[in-house]
């Protein structure tokens, strides 16, 4: 063992060693250093750009040049609330989001129930991979594939042709089918996680007390998994509410996303004012989901 001669100062630590020692002694500083980059990107890159966009809603436009004038005004919000076209677009989009959410919940529940309660471990793994696989494909690829499927010469009309039927795929119904396909995995996974967390002892206790399968499902399973359904609906509802690519490819009708996309190059303040509509709707939706304890299922 080598001893340090008496009277000589101890060897100096390297800068990396000193920094490591400092973070070890100050865990809050270590946490702050780890979160500095992602939080900085969130605040500057995302929230900063969103703030600039929302501020544009209170600006005006020059009548002759159509350039933005940095003059405070509420005329853009008044235009959105007074003109029927904006109200119709907002209501149509909210209806579509609600219908897509309902369809995803109806389709996802039996799939998730089979995965969590019926399937063997191997089958469950295969089904989880099958649910996740569509998420690996590009959004535009899936959208254009569905545009081909829904065309006049697509698979659906090819199957309906022997029956003498014709389906107009480029319609609201076709868009509803596309949205349901796109967001279905986001509903299956939360419900699957919620069902998997239900203790089997509760279901067995319900059966021991004389409840049949249907009553056990209504009184035990459904209330316990309902927060997970609401959690999944947050994804399906919000994604439908703000999407603009699928509506522009599948449907000829206008939705909130397509109107904002179209107005941004013509009248940015009006487009920015219209973005408040989905923000307000989703804020109310999240508050309702919080009251239903949906965030506990995430």
C-alpha positions, 0 to 999 in steps of 0.5 A, a space after each residue: 500500500 502506497 502512502 502519501 508523504 506527510 505534508 504533501 497535498 492530496 492528488 487533485 481530482 480530474 474535472 470529470 471526477 469532480 463533476 461526478 462527485 458534485 452530481 452525486 452530492 446534489 441529486 436535484 442538480 443531477 435531475 435538472 441536468 438530465 431534463 435540461 435538454 428535453 425540457 428546453 426543446 419542449 419549451 422553446 421548440 414546441 410551446 414557443 412555436 405554439 405560443 407564437 401561432 396563438 398570438 397571431 390569432 389576435 393580429 389583423 391583416 391589411 385589407 389591400 396587401 393581406 399582410 399581417 398587421 401587429 394590431 390587437 383585435 378580436 375580429 378573428 374570433 368574432 368571424 369564427 363564431 358568427 360565420 356558419 361555415 366555421 361552426 359547421 366544420 367544428 361540429 362535423 369534426 367533433 362528431 367524427 371524433 366521437 364516432 371514431 372513438 365509439 367505433 374503436 371502443 366497440 372493436 377494441 374491447 373484445 380484442 383486448 379482452 381475448 388478449 388479456 383473459 382468454 389467449 395463451 401466453 404465446 397467442 397473446 404475444 402474437 396478438 400484441 405484435 399484430 396490434 403494434 405492427 401497423 404502428 410501424 408503417 408510415 402514416 402516409 403509406 396507410 392513408 394512400 393504401 386506404 385511398 386505393 382500397 376505397 376507390 371506385 376500382 378498389 377492393 371494397 367495390 370489387 367485393 360489392 360488385 357481384 351484389 350490384 352495390 356501389 360504395 362511395 369510398 371518398 366520403 364521410 363514411 369512408 373517412 370514418 373507416 380510415 380513422 377507425 383503422 388508423 387509431 384502433 391500436 391506440 384504443 386496444 393497448 390501454 384497454 388490454 393493460 386495464 384488463 390485465 391489471 384486474 385481479 382474477 380473485 375479484 372475478 372468482 369472488 363474483 362467481 362464488 357469490 352467484 353472479 353469472 358471467 354477464 353480471 360479472 362483466 357489467 358489475 365488476 369488469 366494466 367499471 374497473 376497465 372503464 378508466 382505461 377505455 376513457 384513456 384510450 379515447 383521449 388518443 382516438 378523439 384528439 388524433 381525429 380532431 386534429 388530423 388534416 391529411 386523411 380528410 384531404 385524401 379521402 373526403 371532400 368535406 372540410 374539417 378543422 385540420 383542413 381548414 387551418 391548413 388551407 387558411 394558414 397561407 391565406 389568412 394566418 390570424 384566422 387560422 390561428 384563431 380556429 386552432 383555439 377550437 380543438 384546444 378548448 375542446 380537448 381541454 374540456 375532454 381532458 378535464 372530463 377524463 380526469 374526473 373519470 380517473 382515466 389518467 390512473 389507467 395510463 
